[in-house]
Protein backbone atom coordinates (compact mmCIF):
# COMPACT_ATOMS: atom_id res chain seq x y z
CA UNK A 1 0.00 0.00 0.00
CA UNK A 2 2.75 2.49 0.86
CA UNK A 3 4.50 1.60 -2.38
CA UNK A 4 1.43 2.70 -4.32
CA UNK A 5 1.23 5.96 -2.42
CA UNK A 6 4.90 6.71 -3.05
CA UNK A 7 4.47 5.81 -6.73
CA UNK A 8 1.36 8.01 -6.91
CA UNK A 9 3.20 10.95 -5.31
CA UNK A 10 6.17 10.49 -7.68
CA UNK A 11 3.82 10.36 -10.67
CA UNK A 12 2.08 13.55 -9.49
CA UNK A 13 5.44 15.29 -9.08
CA UNK A 14 6.54 14.10 -12.53
CA UNK A 15 3.23 15.22 -14.06
CA UNK A 16 3.57 18.63 -12.33
CA UNK A 17 7.12 18.97 -13.65
CA UNK A 18 6.02 18.09 -17.20
CA UNK A 19 3.15 20.59 -17.01
CA UNK A 20 5.57 23.25 -15.72
CA UNK A 21 7.98 22.65 -18.63
CA UNK A 22 5.08 22.83 -21.09
CA UNK A 23 3.84 26.09 -19.59
CA UNK A 24 7.30 27.68 -19.70
CA UNK A 25 7.91 26.45 -23.27
CA UNK A 26 4.54 27.76 -24.46
CA UNK A 27 5.27 31.09 -22.77
CA UNK A 28 8.51 31.37 -24.75
CA UNK A 29 6.71 30.50 -27.98
CA UNK A 30 4.11 33.19 -27.28
CA UNK A 31 6.79 35.79 -26.51
CA UNK A 32 8.72 34.88 -29.66
CA UNK A 33 5.57 35.17 -31.75
CA UNK A 34 4.79 38.54 -30.15
CA UNK A 35 8.23 39.77 -31.21
CA UNK A 36 7.66 38.50 -34.75
CA UNK A 37 4.24 40.18 -34.84
CA UNK A 38 5.72 43.46 -33.59
CA UNK A 39 8.44 43.27 -36.22
CA UNK A 40 5.82 42.61 -38.91
CA UNK A 41 3.83 45.63 -37.73
CA UNK A 42 6.96 47.76 -38.12
CA UNK A 43 7.56 46.19 -41.51
CA UNK A 44 4.10 47.22 -42.72
CA UNK A 45 4.82 50.85 -41.83
CA UNK A 46 8.30 50.69 -43.34
CA UNK A 47 6.79 49.39 -46.58
CA UNK A 48 4.27 52.22 -46.61
CA UNK A 49 7.07 54.74 -46.09
CA UNK A 50 9.14 53.01 -48.77
CA UNK A 51 6.24 53.31 -51.22
CA UNK A 52 5.59 57.00 -50.42
CA UNK A 53 9.20 58.14 -50.86
CA UNK A 54 9.33 58.07 -54.69
CA UNK A 55 6.32 60.38 -54.78
CA UNK A 56 7.97 62.78 -52.33
CA UNK A 57 11.24 62.72 -54.25
CA UNK A 58 9.40 63.40 -57.52
CA UNK A 59 7.73 66.47 -56.03
CA UNK A 60 11.05 67.70 -54.61
CA UNK A 61 13.05 67.19 -57.81
CA UNK A 62 11.27 69.98 -59.64
CA UNK A 63 12.11 72.52 -56.96
CA UNK A 64 15.49 71.33 -55.74
CA UNK A 65 17.81 71.14 -58.74
CA UNK A 66 20.71 72.33 -56.57
CA UNK A 67 20.15 69.75 -53.84
CA UNK A 68 20.89 66.64 -55.87
CA UNK A 69 23.15 65.15 -53.15
CA UNK A 70 20.34 65.19 -50.62
CA UNK A 71 17.89 63.57 -53.02
CA UNK A 72 20.47 60.97 -54.06
CA UNK A 73 21.14 60.16 -50.39
CA UNK A 74 17.42 59.53 -49.82
CA UNK A 75 17.21 57.35 -52.94
CA UNK A 76 20.32 55.38 -51.91
CA UNK A 77 19.02 54.90 -48.35
CA UNK A 78 15.66 53.75 -49.72
CA UNK A 79 17.43 51.24 -51.95
CA UNK A 80 19.49 49.93 -49.02
CA UNK A 81 16.31 49.56 -46.96
CA UNK A 82 14.67 47.62 -49.76
CA UNK A 83 17.52 45.12 -50.14
CA UNK A 84 18.52 44.50 -46.50
CA UNK A 85 17.56 41.00 -45.34
CA UNK A 86 19.06 40.27 -41.92
CA UNK A 87 17.29 41.94 -38.97
CA UNK A 88 20.39 43.90 -37.96
CA UNK A 89 20.99 45.10 -41.54
CA UNK A 90 17.34 46.08 -41.89
CA UNK A 91 17.46 48.08 -38.67
CA UNK A 92 20.61 49.92 -39.78
CA UNK A 93 19.19 50.62 -43.25
CA UNK A 94 15.93 51.93 -41.81
CA UNK A 95 17.81 54.15 -39.36
CA UNK A 96 19.87 55.54 -42.27
CA UNK A 97 16.68 56.20 -44.23
CA UNK A 98 15.17 58.07 -41.29
CA UNK A 99 18.29 60.21 -41.07
CA UNK A 100 18.29 61.07 -44.79
CA UNK A 101 14.62 62.04 -44.51
CA UNK A 102 15.49 64.42 -41.68
CA UNK A 103 18.17 65.94 -43.91
CA UNK A 104 15.69 66.27 -46.76
CA UNK A 105 13.15 68.06 -44.58
CA UNK A 106 15.87 70.42 -43.29
CA UNK A 107 16.88 71.29 -46.87
CA UNK A 108 13.24 71.87 -47.80
CA UNK A 109 13.20 74.80 -45.37
CA UNK A 110 15.23 76.74 -47.97
CA UNK A 111 12.48 76.32 -50.60
CA UNK A 112 9.35 78.27 -49.64
CA UNK A 113 7.64 77.39 -52.93
CA UNK A 114 8.17 73.69 -52.25
CA UNK A 115 6.91 74.02 -48.67
CA UNK A 116 3.81 75.74 -50.05
CA UNK A 117 3.16 72.97 -52.62
CA UNK A 118 0.01 71.07 -51.61
CA UNK A 119 1.37 67.75 -52.92
CA UNK A 120 4.56 68.15 -50.95
CA UNK A 121 2.73 69.10 -47.77
CA UNK A 122 0.44 66.10 -48.09
CA UNK A 123 3.31 63.67 -48.73
CA UNK A 124 5.55 65.14 -46.03
CA UNK A 125 2.69 64.98 -43.51
CA UNK A 126 2.03 61.35 -44.49
CA UNK A 127 5.70 60.44 -44.08
CA UNK A 128 5.88 62.30 -40.75
CA UNK A 129 2.84 60.32 -39.55
CA UNK A 130 4.51 57.10 -40.65
CA UNK A 131 7.73 58.07 -38.85
CA UNK A 132 5.75 58.66 -35.63
CA UNK A 133 3.98 55.31 -36.00
CA UNK A 134 7.27 53.55 -36.72
CA UNK A 135 8.76 55.06 -33.55
CA UNK A 136 5.76 53.82 -31.53
CA UNK A 137 6.04 50.33 -33.02
CA UNK A 138 9.78 50.22 -32.36
CA UNK A 139 9.02 50.93 -28.73
CA UNK A 140 6.55 48.03 -28.62
CA UNK A 141 9.03 45.78 -30.39
CA UNK A 142 11.79 46.66 -27.91
CA UNK A 143 9.44 46.06 -24.97
CA UNK A 144 8.58 42.59 -26.30
CA UNK A 145 12.26 41.78 -26.93
CA UNK A 146 13.20 42.93 -23.43
CA UNK A 147 10.56 40.73 -21.80
CA UNK A 148 11.63 37.75 -23.91
CA UNK A 149 15.37 38.27 -23.31
CA UNK A 150 14.79 38.68 -19.58
CA UNK A 151 12.73 35.51 -19.37
CA UNK A 152 15.21 33.32 -21.23
CA UNK A 153 18.00 34.45 -18.89
CA UNK A 154 16.10 34.05 -15.61
CA UNK A 155 16.22 30.98 -13.42
CA UNK A 156 14.43 28.52 -13.69
CA UNK A 157 13.26 29.53 -17.21
CA UNK A 158 16.83 29.33 -18.49
CA UNK A 159 16.68 25.57 -17.82
CA UNK A 160 13.94 25.32 -20.47
CA UNK A 161 15.19 28.07 -22.82
CA UNK A 162 18.65 26.67 -23.50
CA UNK A 163 17.76 23.06 -24.32
CA UNK A 164 14.98 24.25 -26.66
CA UNK A 165 17.33 26.75 -28.33
CA UNK A 166 15.54 29.97 -27.44
CA UNK A 167 18.17 32.64 -28.07
CA UNK A 168 18.17 36.33 -27.26
CA UNK A 169 16.87 38.83 -29.81
CA UNK A 170 18.34 42.18 -30.78
CA UNK A 171 16.78 45.42 -29.62
CA UNK A 172 16.15 48.10 -32.22
CA UNK A 173 18.79 50.70 -31.44
CA UNK A 174 19.71 54.00 -32.98
CA UNK A 175 23.16 54.89 -34.24
CA UNK A 176 25.27 55.98 -31.21
CA UNK A 177 26.15 59.26 -32.94
CA UNK A 178 22.48 60.23 -32.73
CA UNK A 179 22.74 60.30 -28.93
CA UNK A 180 25.19 63.19 -28.96
CA UNK A 181 24.11 66.71 -28.13
CA UNK A 182 23.20 68.87 -31.07
CA UNK A 183 25.15 72.09 -31.49
CA UNK A 184 22.76 74.99 -31.66
CA UNK A 185 23.95 78.45 -32.56
CA UNK A 186 21.91 81.54 -33.15
CA UNK A 187 23.26 83.85 -35.83
CA UNK A 188 22.95 87.55 -35.13
CA UNK A 189 22.57 89.73 -38.21
Protein Blocks (a to p, Z undefined) as FASTA:
>chain_A
ZZmmmmmmmmmmmmmmmmmmmmmmmmmmmmmmmmmmmmmmmmmmmmmmmmmmmmmmmmmm
mmmmmlmmmmmmmmmmmmmmmmpmbfklmmmmmmmmmmmmmmmmmmmmmmmklmmpmklm
mmmmmmmmmmmmmmmmmmmmmmmmmmmmmmmmpcfklmmmmmnopacdddddddfklmpc
cddddddZZ
